[in-house]
Amino acid sequence: MARHSSQPAHSQPLASIIGDAARAARTRLGLTQAEMAKRVGLAHSVYSRMERGRMLPSVSTLQRMCGALGVTPDELMGHTPPSDDFPARHRLLLRVRNLEESQVQALLLLLPDSR
């Protein structure tokens, strides 16, 4: 039987999958665990345990993590949607939401006026 492309390809526990994905996303953003914990509103030790796959985040914590990391819950849970199901515009919007106002303004200066 063929596997659906949005299913995770590994048999790790969900806590490990989320932890690995969170660590990878945090590293891409250049954040420390302490900075990430602060953004999500958690104690550093709690965030560290989640990233090491020792505990699962609550649904509300998972949502805050996704917002801070600029990823979707599916991405944190190891599901990679087909590219045609997850357009570049949506991925960009997820990432722009996490920028500071000065970064948004700088980005707008780089984009052509689309009006």
MIPAPA-336443 format. One record per residue (C-alpha): x, y, z. Coordinates in nm, 2 decimals. Layout:
// MIPAPA-336443
[atom [X, Y, Z]]
...
***
This chain:
// MIPAPA-336443
[atom [0.00, 0.00, 0.00]]
[atom [0.14, 0.34, -0.09]]
[atom [0.20, 0.60, 0.18]]
[atom [0.03, 0.93, 0.15]]
[atom [0.29, 1.21, 0.10]]
[atom [0.18, 1.41, 0.40]]
[atom [0.25, 1.13, 0.65]]
[atom [0.58, 1.13, 0.84]]
[atom [0.84, 0.90, 0.69]]
[atom [0.98, 0.79, 1.02]]
[atom [0.84, 0.59, 1.32]]
[atom [0.98, 0.82, 1.59]]
[atom [0.75, 0.92, 1.88]]
[atom [0.56, 1.24, 1.81]]
[atom [0.74, 1.42, 2.09]]
[atom [1.08, 1.35, 1.92]]
[atom [0.94, 1.45, 1.58]]
[atom [0.81, 1.79, 1.71]]
[atom [1.13, 1.84, 1.91]]
[atom [1.36, 1.78, 1.61]]
[atom [1.15, 2.00, 1.38]]
[atom [1.14, 2.28, 1.64]]
[atom [1.52, 2.26, 1.69]]
[atom [1.57, 2.28, 1.31]]
[atom [1.33, 2.58, 1.27]]
[atom [1.48, 2.76, 1.57]]
[atom [1.83, 2.71, 1.44]]
[atom [1.73, 2.84, 1.10]]
[atom [1.61, 3.16, 1.27]]
[atom [1.93, 3.19, 1.47]]
[atom [1.75, 3.18, 1.81]]
[atom [1.87, 3.02, 2.13]]
[atom [1.65, 2.79, 2.33]]
[atom [1.62, 3.06, 2.59]]
[atom [1.51, 3.32, 2.33]]
[atom [1.26, 3.07, 2.19]]
[atom [1.12, 2.99, 2.54]]
[atom [1.07, 3.35, 2.61]]
[atom [0.89, 3.41, 2.28]]
[atom [0.66, 3.11, 2.35]]
[atom [0.61, 3.21, 2.72]]
[atom [0.76, 2.90, 2.87]]
[atom [1.04, 2.84, 3.12]]
[atom [1.36, 2.75, 2.94]]
[atom [1.38, 2.41, 3.11]]
[atom [1.03, 2.33, 2.98]]
[atom [1.11, 2.44, 2.63]]
[atom [1.43, 2.24, 2.64]]
[atom [1.25, 1.92, 2.74]]
[atom [1.01, 1.96, 2.45]]
[atom [1.29, 2.02, 2.20]]
[atom [1.47, 1.71, 2.33]]
[atom [1.15, 1.51, 2.27]]
[atom [1.09, 1.45, 2.64]]
[atom [0.74, 1.60, 2.65]]
[atom [0.47, 1.70, 2.41]]
[atom [0.35, 2.06, 2.40]]
[atom [-0.01, 2.14, 2.47]]
[atom [-0.22, 2.25, 2.17]]
[atom [-0.20, 2.62, 2.28]]
[atom [0.18, 2.59, 2.32]]
[atom [0.21, 2.42, 1.98]]
[atom [0.02, 2.71, 1.83]]
[atom [0.26, 2.96, 1.99]]
[atom [0.56, 2.76, 1.88]]
[atom [0.44, 2.76, 1.52]]
[atom [0.38, 3.14, 1.53]]
[atom [0.73, 3.20, 1.68]]
[atom [0.90, 2.97, 1.44]]
[atom [0.70, 3.06, 1.13]]
[atom [0.59, 2.70, 1.06]]
[atom [0.26, 2.52, 1.05]]
[atom [0.15, 2.25, 1.30]]
[atom [0.18, 2.00, 1.02]]
[atom [0.54, 2.09, 0.97]]
[atom [0.62, 2.06, 1.34]]
[atom [0.46, 1.72, 1.34]]
[atom [0.67, 1.59, 1.05]]
[atom [0.41, 1.63, 0.77]]
[atom [0.55, 1.79, 0.46]]
[atom [0.26, 1.90, 0.24]]
[atom [0.30, 1.87, -0.14]]
[atom [0.42, 2.20, -0.28]]
[atom [0.10, 2.26, -0.48]]
[atom [-0.11, 2.23, -0.15]]
[atom [0.10, 2.48, 0.03]]
[atom [0.17, 2.78, -0.19]]
[atom [0.47, 3.00, -0.15]]
[atom [0.25, 3.30, -0.06]]
[atom [0.12, 3.12, 0.25]]
[atom [0.47, 3.02, 0.36]]
[atom [0.58, 3.38, 0.32]]
[atom [0.29, 3.51, 0.53]]
[atom [0.37, 3.27, 0.81]]
[atom [0.73, 3.40, 0.82]]
[atom [0.63, 3.77, 0.79]]
[atom [0.41, 3.74, 1.09]]
[atom [0.71, 3.68, 1.31]]
[atom [0.91, 3.98, 1.19]]
[atom [0.95, 4.30, 1.39]]
[atom [0.80, 4.61, 1.25]]
[atom [1.14, 4.75, 1.14]]
[atom [1.20, 4.42, 0.95]]
[atom [0.86, 4.44, 0.78]]
[atom [0.93, 4.80, 0.67]]
[atom [1.27, 4.70, 0.53]]
[atom [1.11, 4.41, 0.34]]
[atom [0.84, 4.64, 0.20]]
[atom [1.12, 4.86, 0.06]]
[atom [1.26, 4.57, -0.13]]
[atom [0.93, 4.47, -0.29]]
[atom [0.79, 4.63, -0.61]]
[atom [0.46, 4.82, -0.57]]
[atom [0.19, 4.57, -0.68]]
[atom [-0.09, 4.81, -0.70]]
***
